Amino acid sequence: MSQLNNGNPQDGSDQPVTEPPVTEPPVTEPPVTEPPTIDPNVEEDQSPAINALLADAETLTLDLPSGIIWISHTVRVPAGKTLNLQTDTILRALPDFEIVDGLNHLVLLEGSRAAILGGEVDANKVGLGAGGGARINGVTVFNGARNCRRERVIVRNCTGYAVYDSGTNDLTTPPSSFNVDLRTYNSQVHYEQQGADGTTYLNCEAGDGDGDVPCLSWIHPLVGSKRISFIGFKGYGVTPVGADLAANVANLEDIYLDNVRIELVNPAGVGINVNPGNLDTIGLKVIASTFIARGGIAATLTQAYGSFSQCDFIGQTGVEHNNSAVQFIGCNANVASETTATPTGIIATGTGQAQWQGGSIVGAGAPLIFRGPVYFGGGTRTSPLAPAVPIVRQEAYGVVNIVSVDSTHSIANIYLPFAQQDLSKCFVTFSIRKTDASSVPNLGPSTITWTSIGVGQLRAFIDGINLSQPNGTYQLSYHIVERA
């Protein structure tokens, strides 16, 4: 009879079967990668470590240590992240700072809601004297980055732009930022907006610092920027222009200055300049602000449309108003001259009209209160007294084409919307404009005279040059007033 095998050996012994031992493979721990360290007060490039930490998905705020932190490449702050500097942190460019992929910024806020807070950013005058291609910027908001923040930062020694919103000429992805308590010193341009839309500066300042970086201006919106606001801004020092508004590429729109004080200490210059540029500055609004250029012009406004309210203009000339339509409401001009030039309150030329309502225009010595088509509202105080403003019976202004006569003469025919009644009381001012609205070059000695050629018709004579050639390049702007 057979027997069941119950797990014992076939030889019938009573020993159990022993399984061979199982050997587990050794457990290998993944290598621990230490985060990069940022070493202050060591004159070596710390930008790789800073950028690696900012690129880490778990980093929302990067706190830099106290001391001087040297960099040779742009620090890039991604969208939604914050670079936080201590009050005694200085982020400083090494002399060999390198421009890579066109990035010539010490700090680049390259995505929406990126921010930099506190401390100091020092471009260390890198590129000084080396030309435009070597310029270094301070803290830049990249094209398309919206609602970025810069707060309590000192920016200095930039051979380019200290605080920069960097849009592009297509204006399709404008940057924007909110800026509080910024201080800028010794830079080529201090606050630059290119193609920006919706940027605000609150309680910011600009000044000379060392003064060895040639300054062009403190405030400089251009490339069709819109809705740019400076509130509580102060600029003091040497610059040819304090606020320089340039409507190139597209119109500037809704530039707002409130409680701004700009004071030039150089012997000549312009407090606020609306540059002739190529296009118009629309919706300019300036409130409770002061512009001081004692040896120069407090305000020069060309192709500007808007208002100044409760503002002060101090200079050799208070305001120059050219081809504009600006209201001055409750404003004061105080003019004086240390040379033989005649101090003048307001000069108006070209088309458009200046309206001075209330406030005052006063001058030292023998000033000229106004020149050109300026309309004074009731209550305007002048010293010395301005001559009585004559009553305007009718007026017109516009732009007409220029027709060739010969190599040194041309004419323009003007058809008025009214019939002039008394030629002896008709006053006409002219200006030459290029058809692309850009600035006219020096045309040499030439004179413009006019005569009536019929009811409602005038003819202007341009002697000394033929402005009909190249065809359509120039036009004649006119403004005619017939007084009662």
Buried (B, 14 or more C-beta within 10 A) or exposed (E): EEEEEEEEEEEEEEEEEEEEEEEEEEEEEEEEEEEBEBBBEEEEBBBEBBBEBBEBEEBEEBBBBBBBBBBBBBBBBBBEBBBBBBEEBBBBBBEEBBBEEEBBBBBBBBBBBBBBBBBBBBBBBBBBEEEEEBBBBBBBBBBBBBBBBBBBBBBBBBBBBBBBBBBBEEBEBBBBBBBBBBBBBBBBBBBBBBBBBBBBBBBBBBBBBEEEBBBBBBBBBBBBBBBBBBBBBBBBBBBBBBBBBBBBBBBBBBBBBBBBBBBBBBEBBBBBBBBBBBBBBBBBBBBBBBBBBBBBBBBBBBBBBBBBBBBBBBBBBBBBBBBBBBBBBBBBBBBBBEEEEBBBBBBBBBBBBBBBBBBBBBBEEEBBBBBBBBBBBEEBEBEEEBEEEEEEBBBBBBBBEBBEBEEEBBBBBBEBEEEBEEEEEBBBBBBBBBEEBEEEEEEEEBEBEBEBEEEBBBBBBBBBBBBBEEEEEBBBBBBBBBBE
